[in-house]
Amino acid sequence: KLLAMLNKESTELVVNALKVIACIAEAPEGRKKLLESVDQIERYINHRLPNLAKHAQIAAKVIKWMP
């Protein structure tokens, strides 16, 4: 359901969802699960709103991080 929030029109909701996703990805189990959906997150990396793009970059980076 959290990933579904990325499809909402509210920028504030999408930014907050990306922040939560980044937090979940800090745990190995969360990172493994979210890796399947990283493409959905990466589509926001070049978004016209800098704040949204920034949090998409952070979330994608945390998800792709390898120990």
mmCIF file as gemmi writes it, N, C-alpha and C atoms, coordinates in Angstrom:
data_model
loop_
_atom_site.group_PDB
_atom_site.id
_atom_site.type_symbol
_atom_site.label_atom_id
_atom_site.label_alt_id
_atom_site.label_comp_id
_atom_site.label_asym_id
_atom_site.label_entity_id
_atom_site.label_seq_id
_atom_site.pdbx_PDB_ins_code
_atom_site.Cartn_x
_atom_site.Cartn_y
_atom_site.Cartn_z
_atom_site.occupancy
_atom_site.B_iso_or_equiv
_atom_site.pdbx_formal_charge
_atom_site.auth_seq_id
_atom_site.auth_asym_id
_atom_site.pdbx_PDB_model_num
ATOM 1 N N . LYS Axp A 1 ? 0.815 -1.197 0 1 0 ? 1 A 1
ATOM 2 C CA . LYS Axp A 1 ? 0 0 0 1 0 ? 1 A 1
ATOM 3 C C . LYS Axp A 1 ? 0.857 1.26 0 1 0 ? 1 A 1
ATOM 4 N N . LEU Axp A 2 ? 2.02 1.171 0.593 1 0 ? 2 A 1
ATOM 5 C CA . LEU Axp A 2 ? 2.91 2.329 0.632 1 0 ? 2 A 1
ATOM 6 C C . LEU Axp A 2 ? 3.368 2.702 -0.774 1 0 ? 2 A 1
ATOM 7 N N . LEU Axp A 3 ? 3.721 1.715 -1.576 1 0 ? 3 A 1
ATOM 8 C CA . LEU Axp A 3 ? 4.138 1.994 -2.949 1 0 ? 3 A 1
ATOM 9 C C . LEU Axp A 3 ? 2.986 2.568 -3.772 1 0 ? 3 A 1
ATOM 10 N N . ALA Axp A 4 ? 1.762 2.214 -3.437 1 0 ? 4 A 1
ATOM 11 C CA . ALA Axp A 4 ? 0.599 2.759 -4.144 1 0 ? 4 A 1
ATOM 12 C C . ALA Axp A 4 ? 0.476 4.26 -3.907 1 0 ? 4 A 1
ATOM 13 N N . MET Axp A 5 ? 0.979 4.742 -2.794 1 0 ? 5 A 1
ATOM 14 C CA . MET Axp A 5 ? 0.92 6.173 -2.493 1 0 ? 5 A 1
ATOM 15 C C . MET Axp A 5 ? 1.782 6.99 -3.445 1 0 ? 5 A 1
ATOM 16 N N . LEU Axp A 6 ? 2.73 6.344 -4.108 1 0 ? 6 A 1
ATOM 17 C CA . LEU Axp A 6 ? 3.571 7.053 -5.066 1 0 ? 6 A 1
ATOM 18 C C . LEU Axp A 6 ? 2.779 7.475 -6.299 1 0 ? 6 A 1
ATOM 19 N N . ASN Axp A 7 ? 1.612 6.911 -6.481 1 0 ? 7 A 1
ATOM 20 C CA . ASN Axp A 7 ? 0.783 7.239 -7.643 1 0 ? 7 A 1
ATOM 21 C C . ASN Axp A 7 ? -0.24 8.332 -7.353 1 0 ? 7 A 1
ATOM 22 N N . LYS Axp A 8 ? -0.2 8.892 -6.176 1 0 ? 8 A 1
ATOM 23 C CA . LYS Axp A 8 ? -1.161 9.932 -5.798 1 0 ? 8 A 1
ATOM 24 C C . LYS Axp A 8 ? -0.747 11.284 -6.376 1 0 ? 8 A 1
ATOM 25 N N . GLU Axp A 9 ? -1.704 12.183 -6.477 1 0 ? 9 A 1
ATOM 26 C CA . GLU Axp A 9 ? -1.434 13.517 -7.021 1 0 ? 9 A 1
ATOM 27 C C . GLU Axp A 9 ? -0.823 14.459 -5.997 1 0 ? 9 A 1
ATOM 28 N N . SER Axp A 10 ? -0.984 14.168 -4.737 1 0 ? 10 A 1
ATOM 29 C CA . SER Axp A 10 ? -0.465 15.038 -3.685 1 0 ? 10 A 1
ATOM 30 C C . SER Axp A 10 ? 1.055 14.897 -3.574 1 0 ? 10 A 1
ATOM 31 N N . THR Axp A 11 ? 1.759 15.961 -3.899 1 0 ? 11 A 1
ATOM 32 C CA . THR Axp A 11 ? 3.217 15.951 -3.816 1 0 ? 11 A 1
ATOM 33 C C . THR Axp A 11 ? 3.678 15.68 -2.394 1 0 ? 11 A 1
ATOM 34 N N . GLU Axp A 12 ? 3.01 16.277 -1.44 1 0 ? 12 A 1
ATOM 35 C CA . GLU Axp A 12 ? 3.381 16.09 -0.037 1 0 ? 12 A 1
ATOM 36 C C . GLU Axp A 12 ? 3.257 14.622 0.366 1 0 ? 12 A 1
ATOM 37 N N . LEU Axp A 13 ? 2.224 13.965 -0.088 1 0 ? 13 A 1
ATOM 38 C CA . LEU Axp A 13 ? 2.027 12.551 0.219 1 0 ? 13 A 1
ATOM 39 C C . LEU Axp A 13 ? 3.115 11.703 -0.421 1 0 ? 13 A 1
ATOM 40 N N . VAL Axp A 14 ? 3.467 11.988 -1.66 1 0 ? 14 A 1
ATOM 41 C CA . VAL Axp A 14 ? 4.507 11.227 -2.358 1 0 ? 14 A 1
ATOM 42 C C . VAL Axp A 14 ? 5.855 11.417 -1.671 1 0 ? 14 A 1
ATOM 43 N N . VAL Axp A 15 ? 6.192 12.647 -1.309 1 0 ? 15 A 1
ATOM 44 C CA . VAL Axp A 15 ? 7.461 12.916 -0.619 1 0 ? 15 A 1
ATOM 45 C C . VAL Axp A 15 ? 7.518 12.157 0.701 1 0 ? 15 A 1
ATOM 46 N N . ASN Axp A 16 ? 6.45 12.205 1.467 1 0 ? 16 A 1
ATOM 47 C CA . ASN Axp A 16 ? 6.434 11.497 2.749 1 0 ? 16 A 1
ATOM 48 C C . ASN Axp A 16 ? 6.504 9.989 2.554 1 0 ? 16 A 1
ATOM 49 N N . ALA Axp A 17 ? 5.863 9.468 1.521 1 0 ? 17 A 1
ATOM 50 C CA . ALA Axp A 17 ? 5.952 8.032 1.228 1 0 ? 17 A 1
ATOM 51 C C . ALA Axp A 17 ? 7.39 7.652 0.881 1 0 ? 17 A 1
ATOM 52 N N . LEU Axp A 18 ? 8.072 8.491 0.114 1 0 ? 18 A 1
ATOM 53 C CA . LEU Axp A 18 ? 9.472 8.224 -0.237 1 0 ? 18 A 1
ATOM 54 C C . LEU Axp A 18 ? 10.366 8.229 0.999 1 0 ? 18 A 1
ATOM 55 N N . LYS Axp A 19 ? 10.094 9.12 1.931 1 0 ? 19 A 1
ATOM 56 C CA . LYS Axp A 19 ? 10.864 9.162 3.18 1 0 ? 19 A 1
ATOM 57 C C . LYS Axp A 19 ? 10.679 7.877 3.977 1 0 ? 19 A 1
ATOM 58 N N . VAL Axp A 20 ? 9.444 7.413 4.061 1 0 ? 20 A 1
ATOM 59 C CA . VAL Axp A 20 ? 9.16 6.176 4.797 1 0 ? 20 A 1
ATOM 60 C C . VAL Axp A 20 ? 9.805 4.984 4.092 1 0 ? 20 A 1
ATOM 61 N N . ILE Axp A 21 ? 9.735 4.963 2.778 1 0 ? 21 A 1
ATOM 62 C CA . ILE Axp A 21 ? 10.354 3.884 2.004 1 0 ? 21 A 1
ATOM 63 C C . ILE Axp A 21 ? 11.853 3.842 2.266 1 0 ? 21 A 1
ATOM 64 N N . ALA Axp A 22 ? 12.5 5.002 2.301 1 0 ? 22 A 1
ATOM 65 C CA . ALA Axp A 22 ? 13.937 5.053 2.587 1 0 ? 22 A 1
ATOM 66 C C . ALA Axp A 22 ? 14.231 4.5 3.978 1 0 ? 22 A 1
ATOM 67 N N . CYS Axp A 23 ? 13.394 4.805 4.939 1 0 ? 23 A 1
ATOM 68 C CA . CYS Axp A 23 ? 13.576 4.288 6.305 1 0 ? 23 A 1
ATOM 69 C C . CYS Axp A 23 ? 13.42 2.772 6.343 1 0 ? 23 A 1
ATOM 70 N N . ILE Axp A 24 ? 12.417 2.265 5.66 1 0 ? 24 A 1
ATOM 71 C CA . ILE Axp A 24 ? 12.188 0.816 5.624 1 0 ? 24 A 1
ATOM 72 C C . ILE Axp A 24 ? 13.355 0.11 4.946 1 0 ? 24 A 1
ATOM 73 N N . ALA Axp A 25 ? 13.922 0.741 3.93 1 0 ? 25 A 1
ATOM 74 C CA . ALA Axp A 25 ? 15.029 0.141 3.183 1 0 ? 25 A 1
ATOM 75 C C . ALA Axp A 25 ? 16.317 0.071 3.994 1 0 ? 25 A 1
ATOM 76 N N . GLU Axp A 26 ? 16.374 0.739 5.124 1 0 ? 26 A 1
ATOM 77 C CA . GLU Axp A 26 ? 17.556 0.651 5.988 1 0 ? 26 A 1
ATOM 78 C C . GLU Axp A 26 ? 17.723 -0.761 6.545 1 0 ? 26 A 1
ATOM 79 N N . ALA Axp A 27 ? 16.627 -1.484 6.696 1 0 ? 27 A 1
ATOM 80 C CA . ALA Axp A 27 ? 16.68 -2.864 7.19 1 0 ? 27 A 1
ATOM 81 C C . ALA Axp A 27 ? 16.884 -3.804 6 1 0 ? 27 A 1
ATOM 82 N N . PRO Axp A 28 ? 17.739 -4.808 6.144 1 0 ? 28 A 1
ATOM 83 C CA . PRO Axp A 28 ? 17.997 -5.728 5.028 1 0 ? 28 A 1
ATOM 84 C C . PRO Axp A 28 ? 16.728 -6.357 4.437 1 0 ? 28 A 1
ATOM 85 N N . GLU Axp A 29 ? 15.782 -6.726 5.287 1 0 ? 29 A 1
ATOM 86 C CA . GLU Axp A 29 ? 14.544 -7.339 4.791 1 0 ? 29 A 1
ATOM 87 C C . GLU Axp A 29 ? 13.733 -6.341 3.962 1 0 ? 29 A 1
ATOM 88 N N . GLY Axp A 30 ? 13.683 -5.116 4.432 1 0 ? 30 A 1
ATOM 89 C CA . GLY Axp A 30 ? 12.961 -4.075 3.711 1 0 ? 30 A 1
ATOM 90 C C . GLY Axp A 30 ? 13.618 -3.759 2.387 1 0 ? 30 A 1
ATOM 91 N N . ARG Axp A 31 ? 14.942 -3.671 2.404 1 0 ? 31 A 1
ATOM 92 C CA . ARG Axp A 31 ? 15.7 -3.38 1.185 1 0 ? 31 A 1
ATOM 93 C C . ARG Axp A 31 ? 15.453 -4.472 0.141 1 0 ? 31 A 1
ATOM 94 N N . LYS Axp A 32 ? 15.482 -5.718 0.573 1 0 ? 32 A 1
ATOM 95 C CA . LYS Axp A 32 ? 15.274 -6.842 -0.345 1 0 ? 32 A 1
ATOM 96 C C . LYS Axp A 32 ? 13.889 -6.769 -0.986 1 0 ? 32 A 1
ATOM 97 N N . LYS Axp A 33 ? 12.885 -6.485 -0.186 1 0 ? 33 A 1
ATOM 98 C CA . LYS Axp A 33 ? 11.511 -6.407 -0.695 1 0 ? 33 A 1
ATOM 99 C C . LYS Axp A 33 ? 11.332 -5.206 -1.633 1 0 ? 33 A 1
ATOM 100 N N . LEU Axp A 34 ? 11.901 -4.069 -1.271 1 0 ? 34 A 1
ATOM 101 C CA . LEU Axp A 34 ? 11.732 -2.848 -2.066 1 0 ? 34 A 1
ATOM 102 C C . LEU Axp A 34 ? 12.543 -2.866 -3.36 1 0 ? 34 A 1
ATOM 103 N N . LEU Axp A 35 ? 13.578 -3.69 -3.411 1 0 ? 35 A 1
ATOM 104 C CA . LEU Axp A 35 ? 14.404 -3.773 -4.618 1 0 ? 35 A 1
ATOM 105 C C . LEU Axp A 35 ? 13.554 -4.158 -5.835 1 0 ? 35 A 1
ATOM 106 N N . GLU Axp A 36 ? 12.495 -4.921 -5.591 1 0 ? 36 A 1
ATOM 107 C CA . GLU Axp A 36 ? 11.592 -5.328 -6.672 1 0 ? 36 A 1
ATOM 108 C C . GLU Axp A 36 ? 10.846 -4.128 -7.268 1 0 ? 36 A 1
ATOM 109 N N . SER Axp A 37 ? 10.722 -3.057 -6.516 1 0 ? 37 A 1
ATOM 110 C CA . SER Axp A 37 ? 9.929 -1.897 -6.943 1 0 ? 37 A 1
ATOM 111 C C . SER Axp A 37 ? 10.762 -0.641 -7.142 1 0 ? 37 A 1
ATOM 112 N N . VAL Axp A 38 ? 12.074 -0.788 -7.215 1 0 ? 38 A 1
ATOM 113 C CA . VAL Axp A 38 ? 12.937 0.393 -7.306 1 0 ? 38 A 1
ATOM 114 C C . VAL Axp A 38 ? 12.661 1.212 -8.575 1 0 ? 38 A 1
ATOM 115 N N . ASP Axp A 39 ? 12.224 0.56 -9.646 1 0 ? 39 A 1
ATOM 116 C CA . ASP Axp A 39 ? 11.901 1.294 -10.881 1 0 ? 39 A 1
ATOM 117 C C . ASP Axp A 39 ? 10.764 2.287 -10.657 1 0 ? 39 A 1
ATOM 118 N N . GLN Axp A 40 ? 9.817 1.898 -9.849 1 0 ? 40 A 1
ATOM 119 C CA . GLN Axp A 40 ? 8.678 2.768 -9.539 1 0 ? 40 A 1
ATOM 120 C C . GLN Axp A 40 ? 9.146 4.019 -8.792 1 0 ? 40 A 1
ATOM 121 N N . ILE Axp A 41 ? 10.174 3.88 -7.994 1 0 ? 41 A 1
ATOM 122 C CA . ILE Axp A 41 ? 10.727 5.001 -7.231 1 0 ? 41 A 1
ATOM 123 C C . ILE Axp A 41 ? 11.628 5.862 -8.117 1 0 ? 41 A 1
ATOM 124 N N . GLU Axp A 42 ? 12.422 5.208 -8.951 1 0 ? 42 A 1
ATOM 125 C CA . GLU Axp A 42 ? 13.382 5.93 -9.792 1 0 ? 42 A 1
ATOM 126 C C . GLU Axp A 42 ? 12.719 6.843 -10.821 1 0 ? 42 A 1
ATOM 127 N N . ARG Axp A 43 ? 11.474 6.599 -11.143 1 0 ? 43 A 1
ATOM 128 C CA . ARG Axp A 43 ? 10.821 7.466 -12.132 1 0 ? 43 A 1
ATOM 129 C C . ARG Axp A 43 ? 10.646 8.893 -11.62 1 0 ? 43 A 1
ATOM 130 N N . TYR Axp A 44 ? 10.806 9.09 -10.323 1 0 ? 44 A 1
ATOM 131 C CA . TYR Axp A 44 ? 10.69 10.425 -9.732 1 0 ? 44 A 1
ATOM 132 C C . TYR Axp A 44 ? 12.042 11.143 -9.607 1 0 ? 44 A 1
ATOM 133 N N . ILE Axp A 45 ? 13.128 10.478 -9.933 1 0 ? 45 A 1
ATOM 134 C CA . ILE Axp A 45 ? 14.46 11.063 -9.742 1 0 ? 45 A 1
ATOM 135 C C . ILE Axp A 45 ? 14.653 12.349 -10.551 1 0 ? 45 A 1
ATOM 136 N N . ASN Axp A 46 ? 14.069 12.438 -11.711 1 0 ? 46 A 1
ATOM 137 C CA . ASN Axp A 46 ? 14.204 13.647 -12.54 1 0 ? 46 A 1
ATOM 138 C C . ASN Axp A 46 ? 12.942 14.502 -12.514 1 0 ? 46 A 1
ATOM 139 N N . HIS Axp A 47 ? 12.198 14.413 -11.448 1 0 ? 47 A 1
ATOM 140 C CA . HIS Axp A 47 ? 10.947 15.171 -11.325 1 0 ? 47 A 1
ATOM 141 C C . HIS Axp A 47 ? 11.236 16.67 -11.32 1 0 ? 47 A 1
ATOM 142 N N . ARG Axp A 48 ? 10.289 17.448 -11.801 1 0 ? 48 A 1
ATOM 143 C CA . ARG Axp A 48 ? 10.468 18.907 -11.885 1 0 ? 48 A 1
ATOM 144 C C . ARG Axp A 48 ? 10.529 19.569 -10.516 1 0 ? 48 A 1
ATOM 145 N N . LEU Axp A 49 ? 9.972 18.927 -9.497 1 0 ? 49 A 1
ATOM 146 C CA . LEU Axp A 49 ? 10.033 19.477 -8.143 1 0 ? 49 A 1
ATOM 147 C C . LEU Axp A 49 ? 11.274 18.936 -7.434 1 0 ? 49 A 1
ATOM 148 N N . PRO Axp A 50 ? 12.213 19.808 -7.098 1 0 ? 50 A 1
ATOM 149 C CA . PRO Axp A 50 ? 13.485 19.369 -6.515 1 0 ? 50 A 1
ATOM 150 C C . PRO Axp A 50 ? 13.336 18.538 -5.241 1 0 ? 50 A 1
ATOM 151 N N . ASN Axp A 51 ? 12.392 18.882 -4.39 1 0 ? 51 A 1
ATOM 152 C CA . ASN Axp A 51 ? 12.214 18.157 -3.132 1 0 ? 51 A 1
ATOM 153 C C . ASN Axp A 51 ? 11.796 16.707 -3.39 1 0 ? 51 A 1
ATOM 154 N N . LEU Axp A 52 ? 10.902 16.519 -4.337 1 0 ? 52 A 1
ATOM 155 C CA . LEU Axp A 52 ? 10.448 15.178 -4.679 1 0 ? 52 A 1
ATOM 156 C C . LEU Axp A 52 ? 11.591 14.385 -5.308 1 0 ? 52 A 1
ATOM 157 N N . ALA Axp A 53 ? 12.314 14.999 -6.227 1 0 ? 53 A 1
ATOM 158 C CA . ALA Axp A 53 ? 13.442 14.333 -6.878 1 0 ? 53 A 1
ATOM 159 C C . ALA Axp A 53 ? 14.509 13.945 -5.859 1 0 ? 53 A 1
ATOM 160 N N . LYS Axp A 54 ? 14.779 14.823 -4.918 1 0 ? 54 A 1
ATOM 161 C CA . LYS Axp A 54 ? 15.788 14.567 -3.884 1 0 ? 54 A 1
ATOM 162 C C . LYS Axp A 54 ? 15.431 13.331 -3.066 1 0 ? 54 A 1
ATOM 163 N N . HIS Axp A 55 ? 14.191 13.24 -2.63 1 0 ? 55 A 1
ATOM 164 C CA . HIS Axp A 55 ? 13.796 12.108 -1.789 1 0 ? 55 A 1
ATOM 165 C C . HIS Axp A 55 ? 13.696 10.813 -2.593 1 0 ? 55 A 1
ATOM 166 N N . ALA Axp A 56 ? 13.407 10.904 -3.876 1 0 ? 56 A 1
ATOM 167 C CA . ALA Axp A 56 ? 13.428 9.718 -4.736 1 0 ? 56 A 1
ATOM 168 C C . ALA Axp A 56 ? 14.863 9.217 -4.88 1 0 ? 56 A 1
ATOM 169 N N . GLN Axp A 57 ? 15.814 10.137 -5.045 1 0 ? 57 A 1
ATOM 170 C CA . GLN Axp A 57 ? 17.224 9.755 -5.144 1 0 ? 57 A 1
ATOM 171 C C . GLN Axp A 57 ? 17.696 9.084 -3.867 1 0 ? 57 A 1
ATOM 172 N N . ILE Axp A 58 ? 17.329 9.646 -2.74 1 0 ? 58 A 1
ATOM 173 C CA . ILE Axp A 58 ? 17.73 9.081 -1.451 1 0 ? 58 A 1
ATOM 174 C C . ILE Axp A 58 ? 17.148 7.68 -1.288 1 0 ? 58 A 1
ATOM 175 N N . ALA Axp A 59 ? 15.859 7.529 -1.557 1 0 ? 59 A 1
ATOM 176 C CA . ALA Axp A 59 ? 15.209 6.224 -1.401 1 0 ? 59 A 1
ATOM 177 C C . ALA Axp A 59 ? 15.848 5.185 -2.318 1 0 ? 59 A 1
ATOM 178 N N . ALA Axp A 60 ? 16.079 5.537 -3.576 1 0 ? 60 A 1
ATOM 179 C CA . ALA Axp A 60 ? 16.687 4.598 -4.523 1 0 ? 60 A 1
ATOM 180 C C . ALA Axp A 60 ? 18.097 4.219 -4.081 1 0 ? 60 A 1
ATOM 181 N N . LYS Axp A 61 ? 18.849 5.183 -3.594 1 0 ? 61 A 1
ATOM 182 C CA . LYS Axp A 61 ? 20.217 4.92 -3.14 1 0 ? 61 A 1
ATOM 183 C C . LYS Axp A 61 ? 20.226 3.958 -1.957 1 0 ? 61 A 1
ATOM 184 N N . VAL Axp A 62 ? 19.339 4.167 -1.007 1 0 ? 62 A 1
ATOM 185 C CA . VAL Axp A 62 ? 19.272 3.3 0.173 1 0 ? 62 A 1
ATOM 186 C C . VAL Axp A 62 ? 18.843 1.891 -0.236 1 0 ? 62 A 1
ATOM 187 N N . ILE Axp A 63 ? 17.885 1.791 -1.141 1 0 ? 63 A 1
ATOM 188 C CA . ILE Axp A 63 ? 17.408 0.479 -1.584 1 0 ? 63 A 1
ATOM 189 C C . ILE Axp A 63 ? 18.51 -0.29 -2.304 1 0 ? 63 A 1
ATOM 190 N N . LYS Axp A 64 ? 19.299 0.395 -3.125 1 0 ? 64 A 1
ATOM 191 C CA . LYS Axp A 64 ? 20.339 -0.263 -3.921 1 0 ? 64 A 1
ATOM 192 C C . LYS Axp A 64 ? 21.638 -0.507 -3.156 1 0 ? 64 A 1
ATOM 193 N N . TRP Axp A 65 ? 21.745 0.053 -1.967 1 0 ? 65 A 1
ATOM 194 C CA . TRP Axp A 65 ? 22.973 -0.084 -1.189 1 0 ? 65 A 1
ATOM 195 C C . TRP Axp A 65 ? 23.27 -1.555 -0.914 1 0 ? 65 A 1
ATOM 196 N N . MET Axp A 66 ? 24.529 -1.92 -1.077 1 0 ? 66 A 1
ATOM 197 C CA . MET Axp A 66 ? 24.957 -3.296 -0.803 1 0 ? 66 A 1
ATOM 198 C C . MET Axp A 66 ? 26.052 -3.263 0.258 1 0 ? 66 A 1
ATOM 199 N N . PRO Axp A 67 ? 25.938 -4.117 1.275 1 0 ? 67 A 1
ATOM 200 C CA . PRO Axp A 67 ? 26.968 -4.129 2.338 1 0 ? 67 A 1
ATOM 201 C C . PRO Axp A 67 ? 28.3 -4.656 1.836 1 0 ? 67 A 1
